[in-house]
Each structure stands twice: as structure tokens, then as C-alpha cells.
Amino acid sequence: MPRILALDAAAGGVSIALAEGARIVAYVEWREDRMAGERLLFWVRQIVGGASAPGGVAVGLGPGSFTGTRVAVTAAKALAWAWGVPLLAASSLQALAAAVPMGPSAVLSSTERRGEEVYIGRYFRGQSGAEALAEDSRWQLPNLPDMARRPGDALVVVGALAADAEFIARMGARTLEEEVGAARGLVALATAGQLREVDRFTLEPTYLRGPLILPRSAMSAAHPPGRELSNGGV
């Protein structure tokens, strides 16, 4: 696998990795949203330095921070065009799941919590990459998402919901000792062949601004039989 530059800014702040195969040779992470966009290209220059251009650029498409996602996708498109290299992409939620140390485990990844709304991804983290258990969605708390995990598999929560002790306890989940950066996960996805090559001129971020997703039990309680749902059931 050629050397790749991976970057993501959907989960709050920025993570950037330069990798040769599965080995990350340079990495930087900024946990604050403030000034993340302004610093992104500066850090790219610092990481790549005077070395030859990477053989590809990988980017997380969101969902997550509206501004951060757009900044990262725009920067990745510009870099891929300037270097004349392929542009690769994946869900930022999938990248967060892939950044979890090798499983087997089910992973609930999360970004951009605003009050009781949050973006979630449900994935299986095996020996390589991260396989989707359900579509990424915009979720309404305090409802608990269903996790189609196998008996005996641990459940790990990463991202925005990892700091919610009550949610963690209700899910019967655990968290990691250290937060994970999505750029590391993009490298893991590249190694597993789970990134897709995209058009560097037409690529757009994933925003998931549609209706909130509720579990069937919550929808039944909120809308008894005989009452029509409106506005997507919310």
C-alpha cells in the first residue's frame, strides 16, 4: 500500500496521520474545535515536510461537526488535486470504530452531540477494519440504540458519548483509557481495503440532516395506534 495522508475533523478538533502501509510515521491531534480549520493545512505541511507527496489522501466524510467536516473534505480534495494522487474516503464514524484496538468487539462510535441529539455509528471491530452493523444515523437520546452484536463480544463506546457515564452504564458498555483519533482509523481502513476511491472534484461531506432515528419501541410509545406520524416521525 502506498504512503497515505489521512485526515478527519468531524469528531471535534482535527486528527492527521501520515502512514506507510499500516505503520503511522507521523501523527498530530488537536482536540478543540477552535482554530482547528486554520491549523489543518499548517499541520499537513509540518507532517509531510520536504518529503515526496504521499501516494493518496484519505478523509473522513462525517457526519459530525458541520464546519470541521467541510474544512477537512475541502482540504483533502485540494491536496489530492495538487499532488495528482487518488482521493479515498470513508464515514468518520466508521473511522472512529476502526481506530479502536483490534477486537472482536462491537463499537458504538459517536460525534457532534447537541443536547439529546447525536450522530452514531454501529460497527463490528474484528482483526481488520470495521464492518457496519447498521447505517450511520442521527439519534435521539435517551433512547438506547440496538446493537446487533454476537454473544460474548464486548461493546465499546467512543467519541462524543464516551463521556456520558449514565449512557455507558445503561448500554452495558466500556470505554477506552485514551480517546481515539479518526485519522488512525482511516489508516486501519486503508490497510483492510475498506476505503473507497472518490472523485476529488465532486465529493461532498455527509451531513445526515434528515429525520431523527428512534427505536421502534420509542416510536410506538410516542405515537399510539391510530395517530399518524408527521415530519419523519419526530
N, C-alpha and C positions, 0 to 999 in steps of 0.2 A: 504494500500500500504506500503511495507517495506521501511525502510530508504534507500535512494539512494544518491550516489555521482554523480554529473553532471559536465561535463567539456567540454569546447569548446575553440579552438584557431584559428578558421577560419576567424574571423572578425577583426583581428589585435589585438595583445595582447592576454590575457587569461582571461576567467571567470570560476570560480569554485563555486559550491554550494553544500551544504550538506542539505538534506531535509528529514523531517519526514512527510509523506503524502504530503499535499500541502504547509506545513509550512517550510520555509527555516530557518534553525537554525544557519547556518554559511555560509558566502559568502565572496569571495575575487575577485577583478578585477584589472587587470593590462592593461592599455590602450596602452602601447608601444610594438611594435614588438621586440625591442631589449631585449635580455635576457629572453624573455617570456618562451621559451622552457626550459631553465636552471632552472627557478624558479617554474615550474609547479609542479613537484613532491615534492619540498620543501613545497609548499603551501598545497598540499594534506595532507602531514604529519601533518602540523600545524592544518588543519581543522578537520581531523579525530582524531588526538591526540591519547590518550590511550584508547579511546572507542572501542567497538567491531566493527568489519568490517561491512560496510553497506550491505544491502541485495541485492544491484545491483549497477552497474556502467552504467551511460548514457553518450553518447558522440555525439557531432555534427560532421557529416561526411564531412563538406564542402558543396559546393565549397567555396573557399576563398584563404587565404594565403597558398601557397604550403607547406612551411616548418611548419607553425603552425598547419595546419590540420594533417599532418603526425605525428608530435610530440604528439598531443592530442590523435589521434587514437591509436598509438603505446602504449602510457601510459595507456589508458583505457583498452586495451587488456591485458596488463601485470598485471594491478591491478585486473581485473576480474578473471584472471587465478590464481593469488596468493591468492586471497580471496575465490576462488571457488564459485563465485556468477554469476548470469546472466549478460550478456552484452547487453545493449539496445542502440538503435541509431535512429537518425533522421537527416534530412537535417539541416545544420546550418542556412540556410535561413528561414526554417520553424520555427526553434527555436527562431530566432530573431523576427519573426512575433508573435509568441506565448508569447513573453516577453512584448508585448505592453499591457497596461492595458485593461481590458475587453471591447469589442466592444458594439454594432456592428460597425465594420469598415473594409474597405479594407486596406490591408497593402502591401506596396512595400518594401521588405527588400533587402539589397544590401551589397556586400562585395567586397574587393580587386579591387578597381578602379585603373586602369593603363591607364592614358591618357583618351581616349574616349571609353575604354572598361571597362565593369564592370559585375559582376555576379548579377543577380536579381532573386527574388522570388516573386510571386504574390499570396496572401493568403487572406482568409476571417477570421477575428478575431471575433468570437462570444462570447458566455458565457463560453466556454471552448475550449482549444486547438486552432489550426489554420488549416483551410481546404484549400487545394490547389485550386487556380483558373486557374492555368496554370503550365506547367513544369518549374522547375528552368532552367535558361539559361544564356549563356554568351552574353551580349547585347552590341550593338554599339550605342554610343551617337553621335550626339544629337537627334537621333530618339527617339520618346516617345513610351513606351510600352502601349499596350491596357490593360485596367483594367476592367474586367467583373464584375463591382460592381453593386449592386442594387441601384435604385433611393433613394436618401436620405442618403446613407451610406457615412461617412467621408472617406477620403483617407489619410493614414498616411505613411510617408516615414521614414525608419530607416536604420541605417548602413552607408555605405560609401557615399551614395548620400544625406544624411540628411544635409550635409554642403553646398550643391550646391543650393544657393538661386534662381538662374535662372531656374534650373530644377524644383524646388519645385513650383515656380510660374507658369511655363508652364503646369504642371500637375494639378494645382488647388488643391494642397495637403497641408498638415500641417506636422509639426514635433513635437517631444516631447520636453518638457523642459529639460529632462535629457536623456542621451543615455541609451539604454537598453543592458543588457548582455545576450548572448545566453544561458548561463547556467540556468538563471532564466526561460527562455522559455522551456528548456528541462524538468524542473520540472513541468511546466504547461502542457506540452505534456504527461508526465508520469501520471499526475492526470487525464487527459482526456482519457487515454488509447490509445494514438496515437504514442507511441514509439514501435518499433518492436525489438524483441529479435533476435540477430545475433550471428553467430559463432565467438567466440573470437580468433580462430586460423586463419581463412581465411578472416576476414573483411578487406576491403581496403577503403581508403578515396575516396571521389567523387571529381574529378578534373575538369570535363567539359571542356576539352581541344579541343573539336571539333569546327566546323564552328561557326562563329558569327551568332546570330539571328537578322534578320532585319524584321520590319513590312512589310506587303505586299506592301503598298504604296511606301515605300522607295526602295524596290526591283524593282518595276515597273519603277520608275524614273531612277534608276541606270542602268537597263538593259531593254531597249525598246524592243518591239516585234521584233522577228527575230534574236535576239542576244542570243546565248546560255550562260547559267551560267556555271562557272567553279569553282573548288575548294570550293564547297559547296555554291556558290553564293556570294563569297566575293573576 
